[in-house]
Amino acid sequence: MNFANLLFEQLEPGIHLITINRPQSLNALDPATVREIDMALDGIERDEKARVLLITGAGSKAFVAGADIVAMRAMTPLEGRDFSAFTQRVFRRLERLRIPVIALVNGYALGGGCELAMSCDIVLASETAVFGQPEVNLGVSPGFGGSQRLPRLVGRALALELLLTGRQVKADEAVTLGLANHVYPPAELLERGLEMARQIAAKGPQAVRFVKELVQRGQDLDLDNACALESEVFGLLFSTEDKAEGMAAFVERRAAQFKNR
Ligand code: CO8
C-alpha cells in the first residue's frame, strides 16, 4: 500500500509499524491522514499473521500535535462533525482491532494526538513526550473521544483539570496519571516497543486476541456480566489447538509452538 501521509511497514514477522508522516505539521491529523490510518487498519485486518501494531510519529518532535488546525479552520459545522465522527470510528477500530496496539509517543501528543494515544492498548513514552488536551485554547472541545476517554483513564477531577486548563503533562507525570505505561530515552523508544511487541507476538495469538477483547469490552459492562464474559472466553479458548500446545509445552518443559488455531 502506498500512502501520502503514513509510512506503513512490517518491521519483523507479525509486527507492523504505522508512522504518521507529516513532520512539517508536527504530524497533525487532517481528514486524508485519518483515512489512510483507516486503510492501513484494513491491511492489518486482512493479514492473519499480524500480531502487534506499533504507532508513532515521524521526526523527533511530535507524536501527533493534534487535529490539523489549518484544515479545521476552513471546515463548515457539518464537515467538522463528519471529521469528528469519522475519526472517532477509526480510533474505536484501534480499540477493537484483534491485535494489540502500542503507541510510541515520541514528542507532542496534544489534542487529537493525546486522543490517539488513549485509543491504543499500551502507551510507551519517550522522555520528550508531552500530553495534553489544549482544545479550549482554540475555542473548541475535544472531538476524537478525549472528553470521554480521559476521565475513564485518569478520573473525573483530573480529567476536568486537564480539559479545562489545557495544561501540558510531561512523560513522568503521564505515567503517574495512567496515561502512559513507561518512559524511555528517545533513542530507545522504538527498540523498547519492539521488545514488548516481540513478547506479545510469542504468546498464543488467540489468547492475546481475547484478553484484549475481554479488557476492552469488559470495561463497559457491570462486574457480573464482565466476569460471565470472561468465563465464556476462557471456555472458548479450551477449544483451541494453542491451548493444548501451551499446556503440553509446560508439562513437557519446552517452549510452546503456537499456530493461531
Ligand atoms: N495543526 C496544523 N499545524 C500544526 C499543528 C496542528 N495541530 N501543530 C503544529 N503545527 C505546525 C505549525 O503551524 C508549524 O507550521 P509552520 O512551520 O508552517 O509555521 C509547524 O507545525 C511547527 O510548529 P510550531 O512552530 O508551532 O512548533 P513549536 O515547537 O513552536 O510548538 C507546539 C509546538 C506546542 C506543539 C505547537 O505547534 C502547538 O501548540 N500546536 C498546536 C497544538 C494543539 O492545539 N493541538 C490541538 C489541536 S485541536 C484538536 O486536536 C481537536 C481534535 C478534535 C477535532 C474535531 C474535528 C473537527
Boltz pocket constraint, residues with backbone or C-beta under 6 A from the ligand:
constraints:
  - pocket:
      binder: B
      contacts: [[A, 23], [A, 24], [A, 25], [A, 26], [A, 28], [A, 65], [A, 66], [A, 67], [A, 68], [A, 69], [A, 70], [A, 72], [A, 79], [A, 80], [A, 81], [A, 83], [A, 84], [A, 108], [A, 110], [A, 111], [A, 112], [A, 113], [A, 134], [A, 135], [A, 137], [A, 138], [A, 141], [A, 142], [A, 143], [A, 144]]
      max_distance: 6.0
